[in-house]
Amino acid sequence: MSLGLSHAPPPPVSVSAISHNISMPHTTVLLDEAVDALAIRPVGIYVDGTYGRGGHSRKILEKLGTKGRLIAMDRDLAAINSATTINDARFQIKHCHFSEMKQVLADAGISKVDGILLDLGISSPQIDEGGRGFSFRFDGPLDMRMDQSRGKTAAEFLFEVSEKQLGEVIKNYGEERFAKQIARALIAARVGGHPVTSTRQLATIVAGAVPKSEPGQDPATRTFQALRIFVNKELEELSVVLPQCLDLLATGGRLVVISFHSLEDRIVKRFMRGEQDRDDLPARFPVRAKDLPQPRLMAIGRAIRPGAAEIKRNPRSRSAVLRVAERTHVV
């Protein structure tokens, strides 16, 4: 299908345009619950795979002894910049995607750790900074990259994608019922000489394509989510890092993951259950569980969700789900 391009593709966002304002408010979700779930050992080595604005990292450092160690990671340069406020010899931060965790730790001479925390999704500063392109509440360039130093922006993706692929992205990553209609409208805008380059333009086109939105939810919500997840390869990143976490955890080490939507949580839940439930053989199969490799992870407790008080303080926490698993004996 012809793309019908009558304009030059949208220019990439310069890394130098990244805001370095580190004073934006951010409330860490399930702060105490997540850090308590790590069962911190004072001399242990821990990984905060999603530093954000450092709420979890600071809490971990409070519980670590003088010989403990914390390695934090984030793909967002604004988050890396905010970490300069932590002056602690026990603390290091790396600019990387958490799918690179195993290699980053190997480069630091670390093969085993006592706990890994992943706080998935998007942070409040990213949402609240209009120039990042994550929110339809502000008019700004349609970037949506968590790591603005690499990869294509959402605008660049929309400039070259086919209608069929776009519909699949919006349906699969946004769980949007009207994905086909939205994709058709976005492609029509591009073919008509008006490629989508701003958040307000995207939100307006989506609103015009969706017959009806759910009460209390902007019609563009699911499309913004879908594009953000796709552009940042969030589900692929998660699928890659979970097996790495398993390999990195020492015996008794904890994996703690906070998810914010069903697609993420489904991946985490299936991974943890898959490593725990090894006997999925038919009833009369001659080999039984005792003859199979033993589980490498054991779930700790049930999924934890924010209480009413936390949701009242921070409405963005309402969809959070925390899951915990412990590494069994490492051979």
C-alpha positions in Angstrom: 0.0 0.0 0.0 1.3 3.4 -0.8 2.1 5.6 2.2 1.0 8.7 0.4 3.8 10.8 1.9 3.7 14.4 1.0 5.8 15.8 3.9 9.3 15.0 5.2 9.3 12.6 8.2 9.1 14.2 11.6 12.6 15.3 12.9 14.0 13.3 15.8 14.0 14.8 19.2 17.5 15.8 20.3 18.9 14.3 23.5 19.9 17.9 24.4 16.3 18.7 24.6 15.7 16.4 27.6 14.6 18.3 30.6 16.9 18.2 33.6 14.3 19.4 36.0 14.6 16.9 38.8 12.2 18.6 41.2 9.0 17.2 39.7 6.9 15.4 42.3 6.8 11.7 42.2 5.1 9.3 44.6 6.7 5.9 44.8 4.1 3.2 44.6 4.0 0.3 47.1 7.3 1.7 48.6 7.3 -0.1 51.9 5.7 -3.3 50.6 8.2 -3.7 47.7 11.3 -3.0 49.8 10.1 -5.3 52.7 9.5 -8.0 50.1 13.2 -7.9 49.2 14.0 -9.1 52.7 17.1 -7.0 52.7 20.3 -8.5 54.1 22.6 -5.8 55.4 25.6 -7.1 53.5 23.7 -8.1 50.4 23.9 -6.9 46.8 20.7 -5.6 45.3 19.5 -4.3 41.9 16.9 -1.6 41.4 16.2 -2.2 37.7 13.9 0.9 37.3 15.4 3.8 39.3 12.8 6.3 38.3 13.2 9.1 40.9 14.9 6.9 43.5 12.2 6.2 46.0 12.8 2.5 46.2 16.6 2.9 46.0 16.7 5.3 48.9 14.6 2.9 51.0 16.9 0.0 50.1 19.9 2.0 51.1 18.3 2.8 54.5 18.2 -1.0 55.2 21.6 -1.9 53.9 24.6 -2.1 56.1 27.9 -0.4 55.4 29.1 -3.4 53.3 25.9 -3.7 51.3 25.7 -2.7 47.7 22.9 -1.3 45.4 23.2 -1.1 41.6 20.4 0.9 40.1 19.5 1.1 36.4 17.3 3.3 34.2 16.9 3.9 30.5 15.7 7.5 31.0 18.5 10.1 31.1 16.4 12.4 33.3 16.2 9.6 35.9 20.0 9.1 35.6 20.5 12.8 36.2 18.2 12.8 39.2 20.4 10.1 40.8 23.2 12.6 41.3 21.5 13.6 44.5 22.5 10.3 46.1 26.0 10.5 47.4 26.6 7.1 48.8 29.6 4.8 48.2 27.3 1.8 48.3 25.3 3.1 45.4 25.9 3.0 41.6 23.6 3.8 38.7 23.9 2.7 35.1 22.2 4.2 32.1 20.9 1.1 30.3 17.8 -0.9 29.5 17.1 -3.5 32.1 17.2 -6.2 29.4 21.0 -5.5 29.5 21.1 -6.3 33.3 23.2 -9.5 33.1 25.9 -7.9 31.0 26.0 -4.7 33.0 26.4 -6.6 36.2 29.0 -8.9 34.7 31.0 -5.8 33.6 30.8 -4.7 37.2 32.2 -8.0 38.4 28.9 -9.2 39.8 27.5 -12.7 39.0 25.0 -13.2 41.8 22.7 -10.8 43.7 20.4 -11.1 46.7 17.4 -9.2 45.3 16.1 -7.5 42.2 13.3 -5.0 42.1 11.4 -4.0 38.9 8.9 -1.2 39.0 7.4 -1.3 35.6 5.5 1.2 33.5 5.9 4.9 33.3 6.8 7.4 36.1 4.9 10.5 37.0 7.6 12.9 35.8 7.5 11.3 32.4 3.7 11.7 32.2 3.8 15.2 33.6 6.4 16.6 31.3 4.6 17.6 28.1 7.7 17.5 26.0 8.1 13.8 26.4 4.9 13.1 24.5 3.4 10.5 26.9 0.2 12.3 27.9 -2.7 13.7 26.0 -3.2 16.3 28.8 -0.4 18.4 27.3 0.3 19.4 23.7 3.8 18.4 22.8 6.0 16.5 20.3 4.9 12.8 19.9 8.1 11.3 21.2 7.1 8.6 23.9 10.6 7.2 24.2 11.8 6.4 27.7 15.3 6.4 26.4 15.6 9.5 24.2 19.1 8.6 23.2 18.1 5.9 20.9 15.2 4.4 18.9 12.3 5.8 16.9 9.8 8.2 18.3 6.1 7.5 18.2 5.7 10.1 15.4 8.4 8.4 13.3 6.6 5.1 13.8 3.3 6.5 12.7 4.9 8.1 9.7 6.0 4.7 8.2 3.7 2.0 9.7 1.0 0.3 7.6 -2.6 0.5 8.5 -2.8 -3.2 9.3 0.3 -3.2 11.6 -0.9 -0.1 13.4 -4.3 -1.7 14.0 -2.6 -4.7 15.5 -0.4 -2.6 17.7 -3.3 -0.6 19.1 -5.4 -3.8 19.6 -2.7 -6.0 21.1 -0.9 -3.4 23.3 -3.8 -1.1 24.1 -6.6 -3.8 24.2 -8.6 -1.3 22.2 -11.9 -2.4 20.7 -11.9 0.2 18.0 -8.3 -0.4 16.9 -9.2 -0.7 13.2 -11.1 2.5 13.1 -8.4 4.4 14.9 -5.7 3.0 12.7 -7.7 4.0 9.6 -8.1 7.5 10.8 -4.5 8.0 11.7 -3.3 6.7 8.3 -5.9 8.9 6.5 -4.4 11.9 8.2 -1.0 11.0 7.1 -2.0 10.2 3.5 -4.0 13.5 3.5 -0.7 15.4 4.2 -1.1 15.8 7.9 1.2 13.2 9.6 0.6 12.9 13.3 3.5 14.7 15.2 1.9 16.0 18.4 0.0 14.6 21.3 -3.0 16.8 20.9 -3.3 15.9 17.2 -3.2 12.2 18.1 -5.8 12.6 20.8 -8.1 14.6 18.6 -8.0 12.0 15.7 -8.5 9.1 18.1 -11.5 10.9 19.8 -13.1 11.4 16.4 -12.6 7.7 15.4 -13.9 6.1 18.6 -17.7 5.9 18.8 -17.9 5.9 22.6 -15.4 5.9 25.5 -15.7 4.3 28.8 -17.1 6.6 31.6 -14.3 8.5 33.2 -11.7 7.5 30.6 -10.4 9.6 27.7 -10.9 7.9 24.4 -7.2 8.2 23.6 -6.0 6.4 26.7 -5.7 3.0 25.2 -4.0 4.2 22.0 -1.4 6.2 24.0 -0.7 3.2 26.1 -0.3 1.0 23.0 2.1 3.3 21.2 4.2 3.8 24.4 4.5 0.1 25.0 5.3 -0.6 21.4 7.9 2.2 21.0 9.7 1.2 24.2 9.4 -2.5 23.6 8.2 -2.8 27.2 6.8 -6.3 27.0 9.8 -7.6 25.0 12.1 -6.0 27.6 10.3 -7.7 30.4 10.3 -11.1 28.7 14.0 -10.8 28.2 15.0 -9.6 31.7 13.0 -12.2 33.8 15.1 -15.2 32.8 18.2 -13.1 33.5 16.9 -12.3 37.0 16.5 -16.0 37.6 20.1 -16.6 36.6 21.4 -13.7 38.7 19.6 -14.4 42.0 21.6 -16.2 44.7 19.9 -18.9 46.8 17.2 -17.2 48.8 17.3 -14.1 46.7 14.0 -12.3 46.0 12.5 -11.1 42.7 10.0 -8.3 43.3 8.0 -6.9 40.4 5.4 -4.2 40.3 3.1 -4.1 37.2 0.6 -1.5 36.2 -1.5 -3.2 33.5 -2.7 -6.7 32.7 -0.3 -7.3 29.8 2.8 -6.9 32.1 1.3 -8.7 35.0 0.3 -11.7 32.8 4.0 -12.1 31.7 5.2 -11.9 35.3 2.6 -14.2 36.7 3.2 -16.8 34.0 6.9 -16.7 34.4 6.8 -17.1 38.2 4.2 -19.9 38.0 6.1 -21.6 35.2 9.3 -21.8 37.3 7.4 -23.0 40.3 4.9 -25.5 38.8 7.2 -28.0 37.1 4.8 -31.0 37.2 2.3 -30.3 34.4 2.4 -33.9 33.0 -0.7 -36.0 32.3 -2.2 -37.9 35.2 -0.9 -41.4 34.3 2.4 -40.3 32.8 5.2 -42.6 34.1 7.5 -39.7 35.3 6.3 -37.7 38.3 7.3 -34.4 39.9 10.0 -36.0 42.1 11.8 -37.1 39.0 11.7 -33.7 37.3 14.1 -30.7 37.8 12.9 -29.0 41.0 11.3 -25.5 40.9 13.8 -22.7 40.6 11.4 -20.1 42.1 8.8 -20.2 44.8 6.1 -17.6 45.0 6.0 -15.6 48.3 2.5 -14.8 49.4 -0.2 -13.5 47.2 -0.2 -10.6 44.9 -0.2 -7.3 46.8 -2.2 -4.2 45.7 -2.3 -0.7 47.1 -4.7 -0.1 49.9 -7.4 2.5 49.9 -5.3 5.1 51.7 -2.5 4.8 49.2 -4.9 5.1 46.2 -6.4 8.2 47.8 -3.0 9.8 48.2 -1.9 8.7 44.7 -4.7 7.7 42.3 -2.1 6.5 39.8 -1.3 3.6 42.1 -4.7 2.0 41.7 -3.7 -0.5 39.0 -0.5 -1.6 40.6 0.1 -5.3 41.4 3.2 -6.5 43.3 4.4 -10.1 42.9 7.3 -11.7 44.8 9.2 -14.9 44.3 12.3 -16.4 46.0 15.1 -18.3 44.3 15.4 -21.8 45.4 18.7 -23.7 45.7 21.1 -22.6 43.0 23.1 -25.6 41.6 
